């Protein structure tokens, strides 16, 4: 299989400048099994795994669980879109793995809803959520088959789901979330997924990927809207604290970075037509990362790491291409170059941490990040889609564990630099900073 010529695409990655600059205050390598991380593994978890997740959630604060709700909802949007796209491509093996991952995500969300709002609420939530996934897959199948009748029927099912789920959330909020607002949020979520499927099938990958990102961000923020409406007043007050807001926003952007890098690596491995659009998505995410670094530390810090970080991303994409092309020498070279990058970036960042993290610890954190992404590329190239989904889920979790560590390390003074706002804007978050959002 021919590898993509990623060297000629350097201009697409010039904005990949400051993602790891947010590591300035990180401690040693972050565990991917933190209780507050989203239990959204690539394969459907068994009963023992869910008991473990529930026990971890029981020890977590409501603020922890609110981030977890955001993370799981964002992951749902990504997995649903990936499943719909694989159905449109006729990629049945990938579709099966994505479906299993989506099932695991639904199980984790149901467990979390029970932790947040009680078992009775969770029992009502699961069937409605599962039915909406079935309808989304049916819609994608109709698009793939060019069956207008089936598409209309699937859309009717989705409208019914929208009404039911909106009433469910509005009722659970005891008046804090209006039925109109609840329905608007659900309608937008479904619209993002169905419209991106239509665009993807039409070969309009730029539009499909714009909707892919919008869907992720909207669904992630929906988690905050729901938490703010459904949690007790004392818990809701925590969601307005600067460190929590920073933790939430960093988690959103860093997790999306991992998702989009995995997507462009998938496109590189399979040499699909959406590679260019996937690369452009990485640029868009990096604008958000650069805006975050600019807001928290200033433009000079963001510019300082531009060259290193851009080269880092190119190396990861080059590794995926070399894997697909069966070039072991190039894969080995890329791994070695990544090792050099990790040491170089650590040497640049360590002094800026004020002694809170050594160059060795920072290099270790970078190695963990790169290792998971390389393993994902290997698994995908080997057509081990279940394994790739599992690695993607662990990588996603790692980003939220890292975001928590970073937010705590930066502290309230830095976190207070985030713009203020209401729940509808994620309490300010970084929405006002990233001009493309």
N, C-alpha and C positions, 0 to 999 in steps of 0.2 A: 504494500500500500504506500503510495507516494506521500511523503511528509510535506507539510506546509513549509513554505519559505518564510520563516519567522524573522530572519535577519533583515529582510527588506521592509519589515513593518515596525522598525524602531520608532518611527514618528507616532505610531499609535500609542506608544507606551511612555512618551515623554512626561505625561502627567502622572505617571505612577511613582510619585516622588516621596510621599511622606507617610505611607501607611504604617511603617514600623516606628516612625518617630513617636507614635503614641506609647511606645515601649519605654519611654524615658524613666518612668518610675516603677517598672515591673520588677517583681522579685524573681526567684528561681523559677524554673520551668513549671508551668501550671498543670495541675491534675485535670484530666478530662472527665473526672467522675465527681466533680463538685456537686453538692446537693442542689445548688441553685441553677445548675446547667440544665438545658432542655433535653429530656430523655427522648430523643427522636432518632434512635438508631436506625440503620438502614434496613434491618429485618424486623419482622413483627416479634415483639418480645413475648416470652412465655410468662406464666403466672408467677414464677419465682422472681423474675425480673421486675414485674409490676409491684410485687410486695416490697421489694427492695426500694423501688422508686417512691412508693407511697410512704415508706418509713422515713426516707430522706426528706421528703416534702413535709412530713409531720414535724420534723425538727427545724424546718426553715421558717423564717418570718414571712408575714404577708407581703412585705416588700420583695423578698426573694421570689415568692410565688408569682407576684405580678410580673417580674422580669421573665420568669419561666413561661407565663401565659403568652407574653409577647413573642418570645422565642419560638414556642411551639406553633403559634398561629402563623408567624412568618415562614417557618419551615413547611407548614401545610401548603401555603401558597406556592412555594417553589416546587414541592413534590407533585402537587396537582398539575401544575403547568408542565413539568417534565413528563408526567404520565400521559397527559393529553398529546404532547408533541410526539412522544414515542409511538402512540397509537396512529397518529397521522403519518409518521414515517414508515409505518409497518414494521417497526422494530419490536417484535413480540417478546424477545428475551429481556430486553431492557424494560419493557412495559411490565413484565411480571415482577422484576426486582423493584421497580418504582411503586407498584401496587402494594407489595409487601411492606415497603418503607412507609407508605402512606397509612397502611393499617396500623403499624407500630406507632406512628404519630397520633392517630386517632385514639388508640388505647392510652397513650401518655396524656393526651388532653383530657380524656374522660376521667382519668385518675386525678388529674390536677383540678378539674372542675369540682370533683368531690371534695378535695382538700380545701378548696377555697369557699365553696358554697353549699356543701352538704351532699350526702349520697342520693337523696331524692332528686336534686337538681341534675346530678350526673346521670342518673337513670333516664331522665327525659332527654338529656343532651345527646347521648350516644346514637340512638337511632336516627334522629334528625340529621346529625352531622354525617353519618354514614350514607344516608339516602342522598344527600346533596353530592357526595363524592360519586356515587353511582350515576347520578344524572349528568355530572360533568364528563365522566368517561363515555357515557352514551352520546353526549353531544360531540365529543371528539371523534368517536366512531362514525357518527353520521357525517361529519365534515370529511373524514377520510374516504368514506364510501360515496360521497356526493349524493347523499340521500336526503333530499329536502324535507320529505315527510317525517323521517326519523329525527331530523334536526328540529323541526317545529315541535314534535312531541317532547323531546328532551328539554327544549326551552320552556314548555308548559310545566314540566315537572320541576324545573328550577324556579319558576315563578311561585309555585306552590310551596317549595322549600323556603324561599325568601320570606314569605308571609309567616310560615310556621316558626321559623327560627327568630324572626324579629319579635313576634309576640312572646316567645319564650324569654328572650333577653330582657325585653321591656318589663315583663311581669316579674322577673327575678330581681329587678332593680328597685322595686317598690316605689316607682314614680320618679326615680332619679334619671332614668333614660326613657325618653318618650318613644312610643311606637313608631312615630315618623322618623326619628333619628336612627333608631335601630334598623328599620327597614332600609333607609338610605345607605347605611354602612354595609349591610348584607348585599344589597343590589349592586353596589360598586364592586364588592369583592367578586361576585359572580361575573359581572361585566368585564372586569380585567381578565379573568380566565377564559371566558368564551371569545372575547375579542382578540386576545393574543393567539388563540387557536386558529381563528379565521385568518389572521394575518400570516401566521406561520404556514398554513396550508397554501396560501396564495404566493408564498415565496417573498413576502414583504417582511424580511427579517428585522429590519430596523424598527418598524412599528411593533412587531411582535416582542422584541426585546425591550422597547420602551415600556410596553404594557406589563411585561414580566417584572421589571423593576418597580413600576408603580404599584403593581399588585402586592409585591413583597412588602413595600413600605407601608401601604395602606393597611394590610392585614396585621403587620407588626404593631402599628399604632392603634389598631382596633383593640388589641390586648390591653393597652393602657386605658382606652375609653371604657371598656367593660370593667376593668378592675376599679376604676374611679367611680363607676356607677354602682357596682355591686358590693364593694368592700365596706365595712363599718367606717364611720367618720375618722376614728383614731388612726386606722390603717391608711386611709386615703391621705391624711396629712403627711405621712412619710413619703409619698410619691411626689411631693413638692420640694423635698429637700435637695439641695444642689448636688450632693454626692450621688444620690439615687438617680437623678436626672442624667448626670454624666455617665453613670454606669449603664443606664438604659440606652442612651444614644450611641455610646461607643460599642456596645454589644450589637446594636442594629447594623452599624456601618462595617464593623470588622467581620461579622458573620456573613454579611452580603459579599464582602470581598472574597471570602473563602468560597462561597457558592459560585460567584461569577468566574473565579479563576478555574474552578473545577469544570465549569461549563465550557470555557475556551479550550481547556485541555482535552475535553471530550471531543470538541469539534476538530482539534488538531489531530487527535488519534484516528478519528474516522474520516477525516478529510471531507467534511460536509460543507454545504454551501453557506451555512450560517456562521462560518468562522469569522469573517470580517465584522459582522454585527456583534458577535460575542466579544471580540476584542474591543469594540467601541463601548460596550457595556462596562468593561473594566476601567476604561478611561473615565466614564461618568462616575463610577463609584469612587475613583481616586480623587476626583474633584471634591467629593464630600470628605474624604480623608484629609486632603490638604486643607480644606476649610476648617476642619476640626483642629488640626495642628496650629493653623494660623490663629484661630480664636483663643486657644489655650496657651500657646507659647510664642506666637509672633511669626511674621512672614520669614524672617531669617532662618528660623529653625526648619520650617517647611522646605525652603529652598536648599538647605544644606544637605539633605538626604535624597534629593531628586535623582541624581545620577545613579547612586547605588541601588535605590529601590527599583528604578526602571530596569536596570540590568538584571536584577534579581527575578523580576516577573518574566522577562524575556528568556532567562535560563530555564525557568519552570516550563514555559510553553515549548521551548526547544527540546527539552527532555521528552515531553509527550510526543513531539513529532519524530524524534529519533527512535523512540520505542515503537511507534507505529511503522516506521520504515525499516525496522530490524537492523539498526546501526549500534551495536553494543559499544564500539569505541567512543562514539559521540555521547552515548549515555554516560559512560564512565567519565569522560571529560567534563560533562555538565555537572555531574555530582561533585567533582573536584572543584569546579569553579564556584559552585554553591557553598562549599566549605570555606573557600576564600572569602566569599561575600559575607558569610556569617561572622567570620572573625573581623573583617574590615568594618562592618556595620556596628558590631559590638564595641570595637575600639573607638568609633566615632561617638556612639551614644553613651557609653559608660561615664565619661566625665560629666555629662549633662544631668545624670541622675543624682548628683550631689552625694555620692557615696552610698546610695540606697541599693545599688545593684552593681556587682562586679562585671567586668567584661566577660568572664567565664560564664556567669549565670545568664547574662543576656545572650551570649552565643548559644547556650543550651536551649533557651526558649526559641530562638530562631531555627535551630536544628529540628526541634519538635514540629514546628510549623511546616518546614520544608519536607521533613520526612513523611508526614501524613499526605501531603499533596503529591509527592512522588509515588507513594504506595497507591494512591487513587489512580494515577495515570497508568501504573503497571497493571492494576486489576482491570481497568477498563480495556486496555489493549489486549489483555488475555481473555476478554469477554466474560470475566467473572463479575457480572453486574451486581449480584448480591453482595459480594465482597466490596465492590466499589461503593455501593450505597452505604454499607456499614462504615467504611472509612470516612465517607462524606459526612455522615451523622456525627462521628466522633470529632472530626475537624470543626464542624459547626459548634459543637459543645465547647471545644477548646477555646473558641473565640469569646464565648460568654464568660468562661472562667477567667480568661485574660482580662476582659473588660472590667470585671469586678475588681481584680487585683489593681489594675491601673487607676480606676476611680478612687479606690481607697488610698492608693499611693499618692495621687495628685492632691487629694484632700479638698476640703470645702472652699478654700481660697481660690484655687484654680477652677473648681467646678462652678463657682458663682459667676464666672465669666460667660457662662452659657446665657443666651437670651431667655427672658421670661415669657411665659405664655400660658394659655389654658389647656385643658385636656385635649381639646380638638386639634391643637398643634403640638401635642406631645410635651406640654409644659415648656414650650420654647424649643427645647432640644437643639438641634443644629439646623432646623429647617430654614431659619432666617439667615444662616451663614452661607449655605451652599446655594449659590445663585441659580444653579440648574434645577433645583428641586421645586 
